[in-house]
Amino acid sequence: MKHFLSSEGIVLLGAVAVLSSCNHMTQIKLQPYPETERGEVVDNYFGTEVADPYRWLEDDRSEATAAWVEAENAVTEDYLAQIPFRNAIRKRLTQLWNYPKEGAPSKHGNWWYYYYNDGLQNQSVLYRTKAPGEAGEVFLDPNTLSEDGTVALAAASFSKDGRYLAYAAAASGSDWVEIRVVDTATGQPTEDRINWVKNSGAQWAPDSEGFYYSAYDAPKGGVYSEQNQYQKIYYHRIGTPQSADRLIYEDPAHPLRYFWAWPSEDGEWLFVLASDGTSGTEVLFRKSSEKRFRTLLPGFDADYGVVTVRNGQLYYVTNRDASNYALRRIDLNDPSKDEVVIPEHERNLLEGVGTAGGYLFAQYLENAQNQIAQYDYDGRLVREVALPAIGTVGGFDGEKEDTELYYTLTNYTSPATIYRYDLSAGVSTLYKAPEVRFDPERYTTEQVFYPSKDGTLIPMFITHRRDMRLDGQNPCLLYGYGGFQINMTPGFNPAALMFVEQGGIYCVANLRGGSEYGEAWHRAGMLVNKQNVFDDFIAAAEYLIAGKYTSKERLAINGGSNGGLLVGACEVQRPDLYAVCLPQVGVLDMLRYHKFTIGWGWAVEYGTSEDEEQFGYIYKYSPLHNLKEGEKYPATLVMTADHDDRVVPAHSFKFAAQLQHCQGGDAPVLIRIESKAGHGAGKPTSKRIDEATDMYAFLFQNIGVPYRSVTDAE
């Protein structure tokens, strides 16, 4: 192990740790919360009157909301500034974040491209080289697109011939992006600019002369809060203005529907994938010589993902009649011919299928850990790919001419390591391993299975120091998501590693609502079954306490977005079970979420308050509406951002205001509102470190366990 503190720093921090370890925690003086006006708004839902006193906070353009945000941030910053070890946490997080991060290389034209971050760069830089392993040159540096690193690459795609790169630039974390184009021969940007694009990148036509994209009309009201309707597909030809782009597809009868275009590699077919929300799709198609789209795979009761077209047949993955997904192919000239290529696995989820070098690569999930199988195009198994370690894999996809590919593998104690895979021999060799500033041998991850309220066994990853003792005194952070078919698989997080380094236990529960065990697992945690997700998470907390991993006085819970809903609901339902609650960018007002930006797309997952039956079960768990005056709630740090146009910050504003109003105990209720940031994607490294610093400083302070110096922690 290297030493990363000066001798003076070790002495000073060590002295603080010795004093603090005697439980002489610094007493923090909490300023009075801002006086938040309570309005008289009351809505009637099917005979049930529901008060919404903080409706005015939904207006993100008003002077009153801006003043409230400033006042709340001042209280929060004053509290955090009093925590004596806040700067020490920031210093250690900076050290842990500061290691070179490199992505797997992929070939486009005559160049190999890869992302690289020297450690603390706000955004990773796109490099290129003539051959993997040789010194690369900077091709596109997002850090130069803004002074503060808040403009990020949301998506990037190369034309088939490698002549152009189209990238989506997202400012301040917004989901709105501008598509820009770079000529790879000169490295210079073209005049092409595409605006008002959301949930879309550039999908290049096979001739490399232009690309398809999905866009909305320019907002007439609040750019970051107005509901988005009538998404359309356009074709943009390089060198022409956006005003000349050709409309490819629209559906005026369904304003709340997503659409994406996907052309076949041979240029013979164009597909439109449609969705009413975050799950359930429909596939339309037409020949390149036709103008009218026809329905190929009708929706929206199953999911379809296109893979490739070969010999006039579309290969696609689906959970239609296959909860764990199967790979099928359908004859585009005679759609009645639709057959299974790779059948559904009895136990393992088929997460996706990639193609490279004339092979199919099926990526499976077994107990939330990846496996890869190599097949030919008729579904005959070539080999099970022997992975170098257990964890999460990415990158088994490429071009039909490839003889090799590069993939990444990561887990909770190891950042992404890159391997080269020989497609013919089926052998993996190490390409690049990151140099990290900690000793991974000190830590371990175990997987346990615990019973939920209804007896269902739920898997959970538990990462801790090897010398951990089950004495019930360990700090513990429980993380979850549980929704939208999103799987929680092992991944490296410098902030979580810092927590474990301190003797903490970092736990990730694979709750229902994801698809770790297929569509049945997803459906068991959506709509009327959503309470199962909260029960799973509460049961995880109870398991950790009963097993003496921790105690309720040392337990914190955390989640973002749908996971923020999870934390909010569990805090409201079991306030006695945790010491600290950390909801991030959460969906917390379940009665009005669908009225903002793309919130309507979540109705297939949650249901909406506009349906009487769905209102009944949503209202029962909506965090905002189930807070009780006088209840003693855990210490809570609500986190959001001013440019979050996915889960608008009004959710967090209203929840924090109501929780402050209801709090009957002494634990602080604070809200941290980040400026020039959004839902999370593309957040600069500096802001990630700042956010993690404040979150963990608040956590340690409110479980009564001080942060210790690195030397003392070891």
C-alpha positions in Angstrom: 0.0 0.0 0.0 1.1 3.5 -0.8 0.9 6.3 1.7 -1.2 9.2 0.6 -1.1 11.5 3.6 1.9 13.5 4.8 3.3 12.6 8.2 1.9 15.9 9.5 -1.5 15.0 8.1 -1.5 11.5 9.7 -0.6 12.9 13.1 -3.3 15.6 13.0 -6.0 13.3 11.6 -5.0 10.6 13.9 -5.4 12.9 16.9 -8.8 13.9 15.8 -9.8 10.2 15.3 -8.6 9.3 18.8 -10.6 12.1 20.4 -13.7 11.3 18.3 -13.5 7.6 18.9 -14.3 8.3 22.5 -17.8 9.3 21.1 -17.0 13.0 21.6 -19.0 13.8 18.5 -19.1 17.5 17.7 -22.6 18.8 18.4 -24.0 20.5 15.3 -26.2 23.5 15.7 -29.0 23.3 13.3 -30.4 26.7 12.1 -34.1 27.1 12.0 -35.7 25.8 8.8 -37.0 28.5 6.4 -40.6 29.4 6.9 -42.3 27.7 4.0 -45.7 29.0 3.1 -48.5 26.4 3.2 -51.1 27.1 0.5 -54.7 26.0 0.4 -54.7 23.8 -2.7 -56.8 20.7 -2.3 -57.4 18.1 -5.1 -60.3 15.7 -5.3 -59.4 12.2 -6.5 -62.5 10.1 -6.9 -64.1 11.5 -3.8 -60.8 11.6 -1.8 -59.7 15.1 -1.0 -55.9 15.5 -0.9 -54.2 18.7 0.3 -51.1 19.9 -1.7 -49.9 22.9 0.4 -46.6 23.2 -1.4 -48.0 23.3 -5.0 -46.3 26.6 -5.5 -42.9 25.0 -5.3 -43.6 23.2 -8.6 -43.0 26.5 -10.4 -39.2 26.3 -11.0 -39.2 29.8 -12.7 -40.7 31.8 -9.8 -38.8 34.2 -7.6 -40.5 32.6 -4.5 -39.2 29.2 -5.4 -35.7 30.6 -6.1 -35.7 32.3 -2.7 -36.8 29.1 -1.0 -34.0 27.1 -2.7 -31.4 29.7 -1.6 -32.7 29.7 2.0 -32.8 25.9 2.3 -29.3 25.5 0.8 -28.0 28.0 3.3 -29.3 26.0 6.2 -27.9 22.8 4.7 -24.5 24.3 4.0 -24.2 25.8 7.5 -24.9 22.3 9.0 -22.5 20.5 6.8 -19.8 23.1 7.3 -19.8 22.3 11.1 -19.0 18.7 10.6 -15.3 18.5 11.5 -14.3 15.6 9.3 -16.0 16.9 6.1 -12.8 18.0 4.5 -11.0 14.8 5.5 -13.7 12.8 3.7 -13.3 15.1 0.6 -9.6 14.5 0.6 -9.9 10.8 0.8 -12.6 10.6 -1.8 -10.4 12.7 -4.1 -7.6 10.2 -3.6 -9.8 7.2 -4.4 -11.3 8.9 -7.4 -7.9 9.8 -8.7 -6.9 6.8 -10.8 -6.7 6.5 -14.6 -10.0 5.2 -16.1 -9.9 3.8 -19.6 -12.7 2.3 -21.7 -12.5 -0.7 -24.1 -11.3 0.3 -27.6 -13.6 -0.1 -30.6 -12.7 0.3 -34.3 -14.3 2.8 -36.6 -12.8 3.3 -40.0 -9.0 3.1 -39.7 -8.9 4.2 -36.1 -9.5 2.6 -32.7 -11.3 4.9 -30.3 -11.5 4.7 -26.5 -12.4 7.0 -23.6 -9.8 7.9 -21.0 -9.8 10.0 -17.8 -6.5 10.7 -16.1 -8.2 10.6 -12.7 -10.0 13.8 -11.8 -11.0 15.2 -15.2 -14.6 16.3 -15.0 -15.4 14.4 -18.2 -13.7 11.5 -19.9 -11.8 12.3 -23.1 -12.3 10.4 -26.4 -8.9 9.3 -27.8 -7.9 7.4 -30.9 -5.0 5.3 -31.9 -4.0 3.3 -35.0 -3.6 0.1 -33.0 -4.7 -0.9 -29.4 -1.9 -0.5 -27.0 -0.1 2.3 -29.0 -0.1 5.8 -27.8 -3.3 7.6 -28.5 -4.2 11.2 -29.5 -7.0 13.3 -28.2 -9.9 13.3 -30.7 -12.8 15.0 -28.7 -12.4 16.5 -25.2 -15.8 17.3 -23.6 -13.9 19.3 -20.9 -13.4 22.1 -23.5 -17.1 22.4 -24.2 -17.7 24.3 -21.0 -15.5 26.1 -18.4 -16.8 24.1 -15.5 -17.1 20.6 -17.0 -20.9 20.6 -17.0 -21.4 19.8 -20.7 -21.1 16.0 -21.2 -21.4 13.5 -24.0 -24.8 11.8 -23.5 -24.3 9.6 -26.6 -21.9 9.1 -29.4 -22.1 7.1 -32.7 -19.8 6.7 -35.7 -21.0 6.5 -39.3 -20.5 3.0 -40.9 -17.4 4.1 -42.8 -16.0 5.9 -39.8 -16.0 9.3 -41.6 -18.2 11.1 -39.1 -18.9 11.1 -35.3 -22.2 12.3 -34.2 -22.4 13.1 -30.5 -25.1 14.4 -28.2 -24.0 17.2 -25.9 -26.0 17.6 -22.7 -25.6 20.8 -20.7 -25.8 20.9 -16.9 -27.2 17.4 -16.6 -30.4 18.1 -18.6 -31.9 15.3 -20.7 -32.2 17.8 -23.6 -29.3 17.3 -25.9 -27.8 19.0 -29.0 -26.5 16.6 -31.7 -23.2 17.8 -33.2 -21.0 16.2 -35.9 -17.2 15.9 -36.2 -15.4 15.0 -39.4 -12.9 12.3 -38.4 -10.6 13.1 -41.3 -9.9 16.6 -40.0 -11.1 16.4 -36.4 -13.1 19.5 -37.0 -16.8 20.1 -36.2 -19.2 20.4 -39.1 -22.0 23.0 -39.3 -24.6 20.4 -38.4 -26.6 21.1 -35.2 -29.7 19.3 -34.1 -31.8 20.7 -31.2 -34.7 19.7 -29.0 -33.6 16.1 -28.9 -34.4 14.0 -25.9 -34.1 10.2 -25.2 -32.3 9.8 -28.5 -28.9 9.9 -30.2 -28.0 9.7 -33.8 -28.7 6.4 -35.6 -26.6 6.4 -38.8 -28.0 5.3 -42.2 -25.8 2.6 -43.7 -24.6 4.9 -46.5 -23.0 7.2 -43.9 -24.6 10.3 -45.5 -27.0 11.0 -42.7 -28.7 9.8 -39.5 -32.1 9.3 -37.9 -33.0 10.9 -34.6 -36.1 11.5 -32.4 -37.1 15.0 -31.3 -39.8 17.2 -29.8 -41.1 20.6 -30.8 -39.5 23.4 -28.9 -41.1 23.8 -25.4 -43.5 26.7 -25.1 -43.3 26.9 -21.3 -40.8 25.7 -18.8 -37.9 24.0 -20.6 -37.1 21.8 -17.7 -40.6 21.0 -16.4 -43.1 21.2 -19.3 -44.6 17.9 -20.3 -43.0 16.5 -23.5 -45.5 15.4 -26.2 -45.5 14.2 -29.8 -42.0 12.8 -30.3 -41.2 12.5 -34.0 -38.5 10.7 -36.0 -36.5 12.7 -38.5 -33.7 12.0 -41.0 -30.8 14.5 -41.2 -28.5 14.7 -44.2 -25.0 15.9 -43.4 -24.3 19.4 -44.5 -27.9 20.6 -44.4 -29.8 22.7 -41.8 -32.1 21.1 -39.3 -35.0 22.9 -40.9 -34.5 20.7 -44.0 -34.6 17.4 -42.1 -37.1 14.9 -43.4 -40.0 13.8 -41.2 -39.9 10.0 -41.1 -42.6 9.1 -38.6 -45.1 10.6 -36.3 -48.2 9.5 -34.6 -50.6 12.4 -33.8 -53.1 10.0 -32.2 -50.6 9.0 -29.4 -48.9 12.2 -28.1 -47.4 10.3 -25.1 -45.4 7.7 -26.9 -41.7 7.2 -27.6 -40.3 6.4 -31.0 -36.8 5.4 -32.3 -35.6 4.5 -35.7 -33.3 1.6 -36.5 -32.0 0.9 -40.1 -30.7 -2.5 -41.1 -27.0 -2.7 -41.9 -27.7 -3.7 -45.5 -29.9 -0.6 -46.0 -32.9 -2.7 -47.1 -35.1 -2.1 -44.1 -36.1 0.6 -41.7 -37.7 -0.1 -38.3 -39.5 2.0 -35.8 -39.6 1.0 -32.2 -42.5 2.4 -30.3 -43.3 2.4 -26.6 -46.0 3.8 -24.4 -43.5 4.0 -21.5 -40.6 2.4 -19.9 -41.6 -1.2 -20.8 -43.7 -2.8 -23.5 -42.8 -2.1 -27.2 -44.1 -2.4 -30.7 -42.0 -2.8 -33.9 -43.0 -1.3 -37.2 -41.1 -1.8 -40.5 -40.9 -1.0 -44.1 -38.6 -1.6 -47.1 -36.3 1.2 -48.1 -38.3 1.6 -51.3 -41.6 1.9 -49.4 -43.2 4.9 -47.7 -45.7 3.3 -45.4 -44.7 1.5 -42.2 -46.4 -1.8 -41.3 -46.7 -3.5 -37.9 -44.2 -6.4 -37.6 -44.4 -7.1 -33.8 -47.6 -5.7 -32.3 -47.4 -4.1 -28.8 -47.5 -3.3 -26.1 -47.7 -6.3 -23.8 -44.2 -7.6 -24.4 -40.7 -6.1 -24.9 -38.7 -6.4 -28.2 -35.1 -5.5 -28.7 -33.7 -5.6 -32.3 -30.3 -7.2 -32.7 -29.5 -7.5 -36.4 -30.8 -8.3 -39.9 -29.3 -11.3 -41.7 -30.5 -12.9 -44.9 -33.8 -11.0 -44.8 -34.5 -12.1 -41.2 -34.7 -9.8 -38.1 -33.1 -11.3 -35.0 -34.7 -9.9 -31.9 -34.8 -10.6 -28.1 -38.2 -10.7 -26.4 -39.9 -11.7 -23.2 -43.0 -12.6 -25.2 -43.9 -16.1 -23.8 -40.5 -16.1 -22.3 -40.1 -14.4 -18.9 -36.3 -14.8 -19.0 -36.2 -13.6 -22.6 -35.3 -15.6 -25.8 -33.7 -14.7 -29.1 -35.9 -15.2 -32.1 -35.8 -14.4 -35.8 -38.6 -13.4 -38.1 -38.7 -13.5 -41.9 -39.3 -9.9 -43.1 -40.8 -11.0 -46.4 -43.1 -13.5 -44.7 -43.6 -12.5 -41.0 -45.6 -15.6 -40.3 -42.2 -17.4 -40.1 -41.1 -16.5 -36.6 -38.9 -19.0 -34.8 -36.7 -19.4 -31.7 -33.0 -19.2 -32.2 -31.8 -19.3 -28.6 -34.6 -20.5 -26.2 -35.4 -19.1 -22.9 -33.1 -20.3 -20.1 -34.8 -21.9 -17.2 -33.1 -19.9 -14.5 -30.9 -17.2 -16.1 -32.0 -13.9 -17.6 -30.9 -13.2 -21.2 -29.9 -9.5 -20.7 -29.0 -9.0 -24.4 -27.4 -10.3 -27.5 -24.4 -8.7 -29.3 -22.9 -9.6 -32.7 -19.2 -9.7 -33.8 -17.1 -11.7 -36.3 -20.0 -13.8 -37.5 -21.1 -14.9 -34.0 -23.9 -14.1 -31.5 -22.9 -13.3 -27.9 -25.6 -13.9 -25.4 -25.2 -12.0 -22.1 -26.9 -13.8 -19.2 -27.5 -12.9 -15.6 -27.2 -15.6 -13.0 -28.0 -14.3 -9.5 -27.2 -10.8 -10.7 -23.8 -11.8 -12.0 -22.9 -11.9 -15.7 -22.1 -14.9 -17.9 -21.4 -14.9 -21.7 -22.2 -17.6 -24.2 -21.0 -17.6 -27.8 -23.4 -19.0 -30.5 -23.6 -19.2 -34.3 -26.5 -17.6 -36.1 -28.5 -20.8 -36.0 -28.4 -20.9 -32.2 -25.7 -23.6 -31.9 -23.5 -23.1 -28.8 -19.9 -22.5 -29.8 -18.7 -22.1 -26.2 -19.3 -20.7 -22.8 -16.9 -17.8 -22.5 -14.6 -18.2 -19.5 -14.6 -14.9 -17.7 -11.6 -13.9 -15.7 -13.6 -12.9 -12.6 -17.1 -12.7 -11.2 -18.8 -9.4 -11.9 -20.5 -7.2 -14.5 -19.4 -7.4 -18.1 -19.7 -4.9 -21.0 -18.6 -4.9 -24.6 -19.4 -8.2 -26.3 -20.4 -6.4 -29.5 -18.7 -5.4 -32.7 -18.5 -5.7 -36.5 -19.0 -8.7 -38.7 -15.3 -8.4 -39.9 -13.9 -8.5 -36.4 -11.5 -11.2 -35.3 -11.2 -9.8 -31.8 -13.1 -7.6 -29.4 -12.4 -5.8 -26.1 -14.6 -6.0 -23.1 -14.7 -4.7 -19.5 -15.3 -6.5 -16.2 -16.0 -4.8 -12.9 -17.3 -5.6 -9.4 -17.7 -3.9 -6.0 -14.0 -4.0 -5.1 -12.4 -3.7 -8.6 -12.8 -0.9 -11.1 -13.3 -1.8 -14.8 -10.5 -4.0 -16.1 -10.2 -4.4 -19.9 -9.7 -7.8 -21.6 -9.0 -8.8 -25.2 -11.1 -11.7 -26.5 -10.0 -13.8 -29.5 -13.3 -14.7 -31.3 -11.9 -17.9 -32.9 -9.9 -19.3 -30.0 -12.3 -18.1 -27.3 -9.4 -16.9 -25.1 -9.4 -13.8 -22.9 -6.1 -11.9 -22.2 -5.6 -8.9 -20.0 -5.3 -5.7 -21.9 -5.5 -2.9 -19.2 -5.9 -3.1 -15.4 -6.4 0.2 -13.5 -3.9 1.3 -10.8 -5.9 2.1 -7.7 -5.1 3.7 -4.4 -6.3 1.0 -2.1 -5.6 -2.6 -1.4 -8.5 -4.7 -2.8 -7.3 -7.8 -0.8 -8.6 -6.1 2.4 -12.2 -6.3 1.2 -14.7 -9.0 0.1 -18.2 -9.3 -1.2 -20.6 -12.0 -0.2 -24.0 -12.7 -1.6 -26.9 -13.7 0.7 -30.5 -14.6 0.2 -33.0 -13.4 2.7 -36.8 -13.8 3.0 -39.1 -10.9 2.3 -42.4 -10.3 4.0 -44.2 -12.9 1.7 -41.4 -15.4 2.0 -39.8 -14.7 -1.4 -36.0 -15.0 -1.3 -34.2 -11.8 -2.2 -30.5 -11.7 -3.1 -28.3 -9.1 -1.6 -24.6 -8.3 -2.1 -22.7 -7.3 1.1 -19.3 -5.7 0.8 -17.1 -5.3 3.8 -13.6 -5.5 5.2 -12.3 -9.0 5.7 -11.8 -8.3 9.4 -15.4 -7.3 10.0 -17.0 -8.5 13.2 -20.7 -9.3 13.5 -21.3 -7.3 16.7 -24.1 -5.1 15.6 -22.0 -2.0 15.8 -20.9 -1.6 12.2 -22.0 1.4 10.1 -24.1 0.1 7.3 -25.4 1.6 4.1 -28.2 -0.2 2.3 -28.8 0.7 -1.4 -31.7 -0.3 -3.6 -33.6 0.5 -6.7 -36.4 -2.0 -7.5 -38.1 -1.0 -10.8 -38.2 -0.4 -14.5 -36.5 -3.8 -15.3 -33.2 -2.3 -14.1 -30.8 -4.8 -12.7 -28.4 -4.1 -9.8 -25.2 -5.8 -10.7 -21.7 -5.5 -9.2 -20.0 -2.2 -10.0 -17.2 -0.2 -8.5 -18.0 3.0 -6.6 -15.1 5.0 -5.0 -17.4 6.6 -2.4 -18.8 3.2 -1.3 -15.2 1.9 -1.1 -14.3 4.8 1.2 -17.3 3.8 3.5 -16.2 0.2 3.6 -12.6 1.3 4.3 -14.0 3.0 7.4 -15.3 -0.3 8.7 -18.7 0.3 7.1 -20.8 -2.4 5.3 -22.1 -1.6 1.8 -25.2 -3.6 0.8 -27.1 -3.7 -2.5 -30.4 -5.6 -2.5 -31.8 -7.0 -5.8 -35.4 -6.1 -5.2 -38.4 -7.1 -7.2 -39.2 -4.6 -9.9 -35.9 -5.1 -11.6 -35.6 -8.1 -14.0 -32.7 -10.0 -12.3 -35.0 -13.0 -12.6 -36.9 -12.1 -15.7 -40.1 -10.4 -16.4 -42.0 -12.2 -13.7 -39.6 -10.6 -11.2 -40.3 -7.2 -12.7 -44.1 -7.6 -12.7 -43.9 -8.7 -9.0 -42.8 -5.2 -8.2 -44.8 -2.9 -10.5 -48.3 -1.4 -10.5 -50.5 -3.0 -7.8 -47.5 -5.1 -6.7 -45.2 -2.1 -5.9 -45.5 -2.6 -2.2 -43.5 -5.8 -2.6 -40.5 -3.6 -3.5 -40.7 -1.7 -0.2 -41.3 -4.9 1.7 -38.2 -6.4 0.2 -36.1 -3.4 1.2 -37.5 -3.3 4.7 -36.8 -7.0 5.1 -33.2 -6.4 4.0 -32.8 -3.9 6.8 -34.3 -6.3 9.3 -32.0 -9.1 8.1 -28.9 -7.0 8.5 -30.0 -6.0 12.0 -31.0 -9.5 13.1 -27.7 -10.9 11.7 -25.8 -8.3 13.8 -24.2 -6.8 10.7 -25.4 -3.5 12.1 -28.1 -1.9 14.3 -30.9 0.5 13.6 -28.8 3.2 15.2 -26.0 2.6 12.6 -28.1 1.9 9.5 -28.6 4.3 6.6 -30.6 3.8 3.4 -30.0 5.3 0.0 -31.4 5.2 -3.5 -31.8 7.5 -6.5 -34.7 8.3 -8.9 -37.0 5.3 -8.5 -34.7 4.4 -5.7 -35.4 7.8 -4.2 -39.1 6.8 -4.1 -38.0 3.5 -2.4 -36.1 5.4 0.3 -39.0 7.9 0.8 -41.6 5.2 1.0 -39.6 3.0 3.4 -38.8 6.0 5.6 -42.5 6.9 5.8 -43.5 3.3 6.5 -40.8 2.3 9.0 -39.2 5.5 10.5 -38.1 3.4 13.5 -35.8 1.2 11.4 -33.0 3.5 10.3 -30.8 6.3 11.6 -30.3 8.1 8.3 -32.3 8.3 5.0 -30.7 9.6 1.8 -33.2 9.9 -1.1 -31.6 11.2 -4.3 -33.6 12.8 -7.2 -36.6 10.8 -6.0 -40.1 10.3 -7.4 -41.8 11.4 -4.2 -45.1 12.9 -5.3 -46.9 9.9 -6.9 -50.1 11.8 -7.6 -48.6 14.4 -10.0 -45.4 12.9 -11.4 -46.9 12.2 -14.8 -47.6 15.9 -15.3 -44.0 16.9 -15.8 -41.5 16.3 -18.7 -41.5 12.6 -19.5 -43.1 11.4 -16.3 -46.0 10.1 -18.3 -43.8 7.3 -19.5 -43.6 5.8 -16.1 -47.4 5.2 -15.9 -46.9 1.6 -17.2 -44.7 1.0 -14.2 -46.6 2.8 -11.5 -50.1 3.6 -12.7 -51.4 7.1 -12.4 -53.8 9.0 -10.1 -56.1 9.6 -13.1 -57.2 6.0 -12.9 -59.4 5.3 -9.8 -58.1 1.8 -9.1 -54.4 2.9 -9.6 -54.9 6.0 -7.5 -56.0 3.7 -4.7 -52.8 1.8 -4.4 -50.5 4.7 -5.4 -51.9 7.0 -2.7 -51.2 4.4 0.0 -47.5 4.5 -0.5 -46.8 8.0 -2.1 -44.0 9.3 0.2 -45.2 13.0 0.1 -48.8 12.0 1.1 -48.1 9.6 3.9 -45.9 11.8 6.1 -47.5 12.2 9.6 -47.3 15.3 11.7 -45.4 14.7 15.0 -43.8 11.4 13.9 -40.1 11.0 14.7 -38.3 10.6 11.4 -34.7 9.6 10.9 -32.0 12.2 10.0 -32.7 12.9 6.3 -30.7 14.5 3.6 -32.8 15.0 0.4 -30.7 15.5 -2.7 -31.8 17.0 -6.0 -30.5 19.3 -8.8 -31.9 22.4 -10.5 -31.6 21.0 -14.0 -33.1 17.6 -13.4 -35.7 17.5 -16.2 -36.4 13.8 -15.7 -37.6 13.7 -12.1 -38.2 17.4 -11.6 -36.8 18.9 -8.4 -40.4 19.8 -7.2 -40.7 16.2 -6.0 -37.8 16.8 -3.5 -38.8 20.4 -2.7 -42.3 19.4 -1.6 -41.2 16.3 0.2 -38.5 18.2 2.2 -40.8 21.0 3.1 -43.5 18.6 4.3 -41.0 16.4 6.2 -39.6 19.5 7.9 -43.2 20.5 8.8 -44.0 17.0 10.2 -40.8 16.2 12.0 -41.6 15.4 15.6 -38.1 14.4 16.6 -34.7 16.1 16.9 -33.0 14.6 13.8 -32.2 17.1 11.1 -34.2 17.2 7.8 -32.1 19.0 5.1 -32.2 19.3 1.4 -29.2 19.7 -0.8 -30.0 21.3 -4.2 -27.1 21.1 -6.7 -26.8 23.9 -9.3 -26.0 23.3 -12.9 -26.7 19.5 -12.5 -29.4 17.1 -13.5 -30.6 13.6 -12.9 -27.0 12.3 -12.6 -25.8 11.3 -16.1 -22.7 13.2 -17.2 -22.2 14.8 -13.8 -18.7 16.2 -13.6 -16.2 14.4 -11.3 -15.9 17.5 -9.1 -19.6 17.6 -8.4 -19.7 13.8 -7.8 -17.0 14.2 -5.2 -18.7 17.2 -3.6 -22.1 15.3 -3.4 -20.5 12.2 -2.0 -18.6 14.2 0.5 -21.7 15.9 1.9 -23.7 12.6 1.8 -21.2 10.6 3.8 -20.4 13.5 6.2 -24.1 13.7 7.0 -24.2 9.9 7.4 -21.3 9.6 9.7 -22.4 12.5 11.8 -25.9 11.1 12.3 -25.0 7.6 13.2 -22.6 8.9 15.8 -19.5 7.3 14.2 -16.8 9.7 13.2 -14.7 9.5 10.1 -11.2 8.3 10.8 -7.9 8.9 9.0 -7.0 6.3 6.4 -4.1 5.0 8.6 -6.4 4.8 11.6 -9.1 3.0 9.6 -6.7 0.4 8.4 
